[in-house]
């Protein structure tokens, strides 16, 4: 019905790329990389906020159709394994990125101020990948999507952080040498400070 309350879901996705996932196995008492598979596509960052728990706000069919939840973001179509084996690799990507703060789910993260006015807040981690991010807003009534709005957001690093990021990508040898120099200088300064404190 038209008078049913509205729900809102906001999803922000970073640039997608393939991900190499390695499985560790114990060999002669030592943990080593035993198997590796390339996941077709996984967003570098994904955050979804809703007016309530996603499974209550959105039907499973609509979630799959619009690819809203985190669990449907990682695509593993061309893997040489299937079923539980494939799920284990995709679940590993999601788990690791959740732990790194790159995949975030915020039930109740959207606050309705009026019938169609709302606010959604996301905490962005410092290790975001630069590029075009896609923000999608879903207007939902009784679990069904009734409208979708999409925007592009450009994410760039600024200042010294941007200079370091570009140096690491465009002049990796120089970046490596600079990192070694900083590490050596830090070690020397720490040892000098310790020597002076012992006097």
SULNORMO-V328193 format. One record per pair of residues at least 24 apart in sequence whose C-alpha atoms are under 10 Angstrom apart, sorted by the first residue. I is the first residue (numbers start at 1). J is the second residue. D is the distance in Angstrom with one decimal. If there is no record, write none. Layout:
BEGIN
i->(I,I)
j->(J,J)
d->(D,D)
END
This chain:
BEGIN
i->(1,1,2,3,4,4,4,5,5,5,5,6,6,6,6,6,6,6,6,6,6,6,7,7,7,7,7,7,7,7,7,7,7,7,7,7,7,7,7,7,7,8,8,8,8,8,8,8,8,8,8,8,8,8,8,8,8,8,8,8,8,8,8,8,8,8,9,9,9,9,9,9,9,9,9,9,9,9,9,9,9,9,9,9,9,9,9,9,9,9,10,10,10,10,10,10,10,10,10,10,10,10,10,10,10,10,10,10,10,10,10,11,11,11,11,11,11,11,11,11,11,11,11,11,11,11,11,11,11,11,12,12,12,12,12,12,12,12,12,12,12,12,12,12,12,12,12,12,12,13,13,13,13,13,13,13,13,13,13,13,13,13,13,13,13,13,13,13,14,14,14,14,14,14,14,14,14,14,14,14,14,14,14,14,14,14,15,15,15,15,15,15,15,15,15,15,15,15,15,16,16,16,16,16,16,16,16,16,16,16,17,17,17,17,17,18,18,18,18,18,18,19,19,19,19,19,19,20,20,21,21,21,21,22,22,22,23,23,23,36,37,37,37,37,37,37,37,37,38,38,38,38,38,38,39,39,39,39,39,39,39,39,39,39,40,40,40,40,40,40,40,41,41,41,41,41,42,42,42,42,42,42,42,42,42,43,43,43,43,43,43,43,43,43,44,44,44,44,44,44,44,44,45,45,45,45,45,45,45,45,45,45,45,45,46,46,46,46,46,46,46,46,46,46,46,46,47,47,47,47,47,47,47,47,47,47,47,48,48,48,48,48,48,48,48,48,48,48,48,49,49,49,49,49,49,49,49,49,49,49,49,50,50,50,50,50,50,50,50,50,50,51,51,51,51,51,51,51,51,51,51,52,52,52,52,52,52,53,53,53,53,53,54,54,54,54,54,55,55,56,56,56,57,57,57,57,57,57,57,58,58,58,58,58,58,58,59,59,59,59,59,60,60,61,61,62,62,62,62,63,63,63,65,66,66,66,68,68,69,70,70,70,70,70,100,100,101,101,101,101,102,102,102,126,126,127,128,128,128,129,129,129,129,130,130,130,130,130,130,131,131,131,132)
j->(141,142,141,141,140,141,142,115,140,141,142,51,57,112,115,116,139,140,141,142,143,146,50,51,52,57,58,110,111,112,115,116,118,138,139,140,141,142,143,144,145,49,50,51,52,54,57,58,108,109,110,111,112,116,117,118,119,120,137,138,139,140,141,145,147,148,48,49,50,51,52,53,54,57,58,68,69,106,107,108,109,110,120,136,137,138,139,140,145,148,47,48,49,50,51,68,106,109,110,119,120,121,122,135,136,137,138,139,148,149,150,46,47,48,49,50,67,68,69,70,104,105,120,122,134,135,136,137,138,150,43,45,46,47,48,49,68,103,104,122,133,134,135,136,137,150,151,152,153,42,43,44,45,46,47,48,68,70,73,102,103,132,133,134,135,136,152,153,42,43,44,45,46,47,102,128,129,130,131,132,133,134,135,153,154,155,41,42,43,44,45,46,128,129,130,131,132,133,134,40,41,42,43,44,45,46,73,74,132,133,41,42,43,44,74,42,43,44,74,75,76,43,44,74,76,90,93,89,93,89,90,92,93,89,92,93,88,89,92,89,76,78,79,80,81,86,89,90,76,78,79,80,89,90,74,75,76,77,78,79,86,89,90,93,74,75,76,77,78,79,90,73,74,75,76,77,70,72,73,74,75,76,90,93,94,70,73,74,75,97,102,103,129,133,97,102,103,127,128,129,130,133,97,98,101,102,103,104,124,125,127,128,129,133,70,73,97,98,101,102,103,104,105,133,134,135,98,101,102,103,104,105,106,122,123,124,135,103,104,105,106,107,109,110,120,122,135,136,137,104,105,106,107,108,109,110,111,120,121,122,137,105,106,107,108,109,110,111,120,137,138,106,107,108,109,110,111,112,118,119,120,106,107,108,109,110,111,105,106,107,108,109,105,106,107,108,143,107,143,107,142,143,107,140,141,142,143,144,145,138,140,141,142,143,144,145,140,142,143,144,145,143,144,143,144,140,143,144,145,143,144,145,145,138,145,148,136,138,105,94,98,103,104,105,125,127,125,126,127,128,126,127,128,157,161,157,155,156,157,155,156,157,165,154,155,156,157,162,165,155,156,157,156)
d->(8.5,8.5,8.5,9.4,10.0,6.6,7.1,8.2,8.8,6.5,7.7,9.1,9.4,9.2,7.3,7.9,6.9,5.7,5.0,7.7,9.3,9.6,7.5,5.9,8.0,6.6,8.7,8.9,9.7,8.5,9.5,9.2,9.9,8.2,6.1,4.9,6.2,8.2,8.3,9.6,9.3,8.4,5.7,5.8,8.7,9.9,8.2,9.6,9.9,9.8,6.9,8.7,8.3,8.9,9.8,8.1,9.7,9.4,7.1,5.6,4.9,5.9,8.8,9.3,9.9,9.9,7.0,5.7,4.3,6.7,8.8,10.0,8.1,8.3,8.8,8.5,10.0,9.8,9.2,9.6,8.9,7.2,8.9,8.1,5.8,5.1,6.8,7.7,9.6,9.6,8.2,5.7,5.3,6.3,9.2,8.9,9.7,8.9,7.6,9.6,7.2,9.4,9.8,7.1,5.7,4.5,6.3,9.0,9.8,9.5,9.8,7.2,5.7,4.2,6.4,8.6,9.8,6.9,8.5,9.5,9.8,9.2,9.8,9.8,8.0,5.7,5.2,6.5,8.4,9.5,9.8,7.8,5.6,5.3,6.4,8.9,9.7,10.0,9.7,8.9,6.8,5.6,4.4,6.4,8.9,9.7,9.5,9.5,9.1,9.7,6.2,7.6,5.6,4.5,6.7,8.7,10.0,10.0,9.2,10.0,9.3,8.9,5.6,5.2,6.5,8.5,9.7,9.7,9.2,5.4,5.3,4.7,6.2,9.1,9.5,8.3,7.4,8.4,7.4,6.8,4.6,6.6,9.0,9.3,9.7,9.0,9.8,8.4,5.6,5.7,7.4,9.4,10.0,7.6,8.2,6.5,6.3,6.2,8.2,9.4,6.0,5.2,3.9,5.7,8.3,9.8,9.5,9.2,10.0,9.5,5.1,5.7,6.5,7.2,9.9,6.2,8.7,9.6,9.4,9.1,9.5,9.5,9.5,9.5,10.0,9.7,8.1,9.6,9.2,6.7,8.5,7.8,7.2,8.3,9.3,10.0,9.5,8.1,9.2,9.2,9.6,10.0,7.1,8.3,9.1,9.2,7.7,9.9,8.2,8.7,7.2,9.6,9.2,10.0,7.7,6.7,5.2,8.0,7.9,7.1,9.3,7.9,7.3,8.8,7.9,5.7,5.2,6.7,6.8,7.9,10.0,8.0,5.8,5.1,7.0,8.9,10.0,9.7,6.3,4.6,6.5,8.9,9.1,8.2,8.9,9.7,7.0,7.3,9.6,9.8,9.1,8.9,10.0,9.6,8.4,7.1,8.5,9.9,7.7,6.7,9.7,9.7,8.1,9.5,8.6,4.9,5.8,8.4,9.0,9.2,9.7,7.2,7.9,8.7,7.1,8.3,9.2,9.4,9.4,6.3,4.8,6.4,8.4,9.4,9.5,9.8,9.9,9.4,7.6,5.7,4.5,5.8,7.7,7.4,9.1,9.1,9.5,8.4,6.4,5.0,6.2,8.2,8.4,9.6,9.6,8.6,9.6,9.4,9.8,8.3,6.0,4.5,5.7,6.8,4.9,5.9,9.7,7.0,8.1,8.1,9.7,8.5,6.5,5.2,5.5,5.5,5.0,8.3,8.2,9.7,9.3,8.8,6.3,4.5,6.2,4.8,6.3,7.5,9.4,9.9,9.2,8.4,4.8,4.5,7.7,7.9,9.5,9.2,8.0,4.6,6.8,9.5,8.7,8.8,6.5,9.1,9.5,9.6,8.9,9.8,9.3,7.5,9.5,7.5,8.3,7.4,5.4,8.6,9.8,9.9,7.4,8.7,7.8,4.2,6.4,7.8,10.0,8.6,5.0,6.7,9.1,8.8,9.8,9.4,8.9,9.9,7.7,6.5,6.9,9.4,9.3,9.2,9.9,9.3,8.7,9.4,9.0,9.1,8.2,7.6,9.6,7.2,8.0,7.5,8.5,9.1,6.5,9.6,9.3,9.9,9.8,8.5,7.9,9.5,9.9,9.9,8.3,9.0,8.8,7.8,8.3,9.0,9.8,7.8,5.3,5.2,7.0,9.7,9.5,5.4,6.7,9.8,9.0)
END
